[in-house]
Amino acid sequence: MEQRRSERRRARGYLVGCVVAVLLWSGASAQSRYSISEEVNEGTVVGNIAKDLGLDKSTLRERKYRIVSSNADHLFHVNQNDGVLYVSRKIDREEVCAQSSTCLINLKTVLENPLEVHYVVVEVLDINDHSPSFPEKEKRLEMSESVLPGARFQLKPSRDRDSGQFSVQQYKLSHNDHFRLEVKDKGKDGKIPILVVQKPLDRETTGSISLVLTALDGGKPPKSGTMNILVNVLDINDNAPVFTKDVYSVVLGENSSVGTKVIQVNATDLDQGLSGEVVYSFSNSMNQNVLNLFEINPLTGEITVKGLIDYEENDIYEIEIEASDKGLAPLTTEKSVIIKIVDINDNAPEIEVTSFSNSIPEDSRPGTTVALISVNDLDSGLNGKVICSINENVPFALSPSLQDNMYSLVTKSPLDRERQSKYDVTIIAKDAGQPSLSSKKTISVVVSDVNDNSPEFSLSPYTFYVTEANEPGASVFSVKAFDRDETDNALISYHILRDGSKDNKVTSFLNINTENGDILALKSFDFESLKTFQFQVVASDSGSPSLSSNVTVNVFILDQNDNAPVILYPVSSNGSAEGVEEVPRNVNAGHLVTKVRAYDADIGYNGWLLFSLQEVTDHSLFGLDRYTGQIRTLRSFTETDEAEHKLVILVKDNGNVSLSATATVLIKVVEPKEAFAAADVKSATMDEEDNNVTFYLMITLGSVSTLFLISIIVLVAMQCSKSTDYTSKYIQEPNYDGTLCHSIQYRSGEKRYMLVGPRMSIGSTIVPGSHANTLMLPDRRTPGEVRHFQVVASDSGTPSLSSNVAVNVFILDQNDNAPVILYPVSSNGSAEGVEEVPRNVNAGHLVTKVRAYDADIGYNGWLLFSLQEVTDHSLFGLDRYTGQIRTLRSFTETDEAEHKLVILVKDNGTCLSQQQLL
């Protein structure tokens, strides 16, 4: 900028000099012509017109001296005071005169009063204030690479607004190897630059050439202008596509999804246009299987997955790729692409059972081979390495073999079919890939049976109660055994063990069904002759060798009321139950006349007798104790009472069907003396001496006291002389409470008799000399047991007289055992159980059977079943004798899914029962 200002100052100085020279010349020549350089400052003096024209300066204002030229008045103005011509603004010669070689501005000045017109010519002189410029800043030329050297290309010339020597004088071309510059001078039109090819072009080597053309004017220093020339070398199809890599290799994971990019090949063609556009394709020699797996984008060269890539099918692919241009005669290049498939863990191991025995005997030794197993994994490396295992809690193990991926399934511990008859063995094969894949295969191993279990009875021992007088040939009871083995090994047959011993003779009257264990009695049992017996039943299976077990069967015969009472007293000489008793007339009320004694061979209630008066002449005179059979007077005799009375006594047992017998007692009322003489001769003598009654009473009292003391001494002596093992001769009955039930006594002269019931005291004995005649048993007895002994009655006379009597003592059962529930029984021991019943069963379906046992015998051991609590009485019924629970109707949709039954099991004794919850 400073340089430009300096140039302008120098130009102004030059112009001022020129103006002075012109003025001097004008005055000399008397012409109104002025010269001024362009771009002078505003107010610059052009010339003194008034002076040069000889005009009076003082009249210029009055005469309105002015410039009237329309095209120049804005460039110049005249000072009316002094007539000097000034520059109004900067003058650009190129703007005013364009391209004229001489720039003349004609001014017309006017004076009024009088009117005068004067012409002034001002020449604007050019200065080098413009640089050359080209019509366009950048010129693009297209030349085929086949153009020959010497070819000429005319360029547009540069223009400079200055003229003369300040116009464009020369051109220069930037250095290059392919072009040179020639300039053609066309005179008025200026100099024309021409670009000449001096070296062949190669687009592939140099696709474009950048040149700079410079135009210089004649100024000092010269000004210049430039134009950039870009020569684009046009292509011809002289180059084949070239791939950017010598080798294309890529790694691809198997199972890559469709559309996955594999690799992108890239080929370039040095040509341009269609000749340089490259398209890609697979070679025609490619296998169709490969074409089904991969595809290539013809424009981008991107190879993508088209189908399923499976390493196990092929682990490497070599694909031939073709790159072709689009020239009229296309050029093609081929390249191989290597695709290596990387294995991924996409195959689970395969398990194959090559040899398998689905059944193995339970007595197989550990190590016995059950199956041969092979595993295979199609993957490779760690993905194909397989580890095998089996589920726990099975008595089997996997044993690897010498061959890879082969295993033997062997037993590792003893087998027991009865414990578990079938095993589901799950074989698990797991590879070592990440993530790991596994597969499972389950095989069922059946454990076959061997005869290693003896039959087992459901109870041991069995206890059965059989009512006497059973029907011969009928089944009386049954035993049941089961065998934990199966098929023939569990087929059980039964037989009774007959050893021929004396104690086992009763088995000759028994027979057993060999198939179901039902036992038949070939004759009727008689409780009075046989109360209990025992035998053994053997259960044998059909295995080879056969195994067996036995069980003891205890049979108790239950008494039936099949024996009528037998009158023991009174009995006449002809065997009829008749007797005569004499009673003094002076006896008081309550006098024991006699006692009817009777015996029933049955036991329990069937043997308990009751006495009643069936016929009596005077009901007000005699009374009968219904339990003891004692006949006593109800009042004293009167004079009006008859001397003879007949009493018919009915003796009846307590059986369900009562049996009875009658006894007839004739009672004769006699005078006291006769009765006393008949009873005791010594007493008659004492009666005759009434005055000595007191004396004899005292003697009698003393004698009784003496006899009592002697009896005590003898009793003590007898107790001390007893053997120490006396008690051990008896078997104790722990359920026997030992209290005295009753004793029945009667007198016949000096003899006394006594029957003792089941509740007599333990450890007692008969006390000699005692009229109480109390029987003391030394220990407990077994219910149903019969003891036989003799009782001797001795008087105190001299010599002593005695008589004996046989005593049969029957031990009667007490209801001292509650029923025991045998089924159902829960794991904690309580009588509870759960039964499942299908909803579609019909009425009468057996749900279950409650089983109970009572250790007592007879009625005390007979059990009855009853429903104490049930949710729906219309749905379930209970057999009171067997304990079977059956459905009363079919189930409906509205019935509840769960029902609670409480069963009361009760014996026939007094107040002992057991509840069972089902």
Secondary structure by P-SEA (a helix, b strand, c coil): caaaaaaaaaaaaaaaaaaaaaaaaaaaaccbbbbbbccccccccccccccccccccccccccccccccccccccccccccccccccccccccccccccccbbbbbbbbbbcccbbbbbbbbbbbbcccccccccccbbbbbbbccccccbbbbcbbbbbccccccccccccccccccbbbbbbbcccccbbbbbbbcbbbbcccccbbbbbbbbbcccccccbbbbbbbbbbbbcccccccccccccccccccccccccccbbbbbbbcccccccbbbbbccccccaaaaacccccccccbbbbccccccccccbbbbbbbbbccccbbbbbbbbbbbbbbbcccccbbbbbcccccccccccccccccbbbbbbbcccccccbbbbbbbccccbbbbbcccccbbbbcccbbbbcccccccbbbbbbbcccccccbbbbbbbbbbbbccccccccccccbbbbbbccccccccccbbbbbbcccccccbbbbbbbcccccccccccccccccccbbbbbcbbbbccccccccbbbbbbcccccccbbbbbbbbbbbbcccccccccccccccccccbbbbbbcccccccccbbbbbbbcccccccbbbbbbccccccccccccccccbbbbccccccccccbbbbbbbbbcccccccbbbbbbbbbbbcaaaaaaaccaaaaaaaaaccaaaaaaaaaaaaaaaaaaaaaaaaaaaaaaccccccccccccccccccccbbbbbbcccbbbbbbccccccccccccccccbbbbbcccccccbbbbbbbbbbcccccccbbbbbbbbbbcccccccccccccccccccccbbbbbbcccccccccbbbbbbbcccccccbbbbbbcccccccccccccccbbbbbccccccccccbbbbbbbbbcccccccccccc
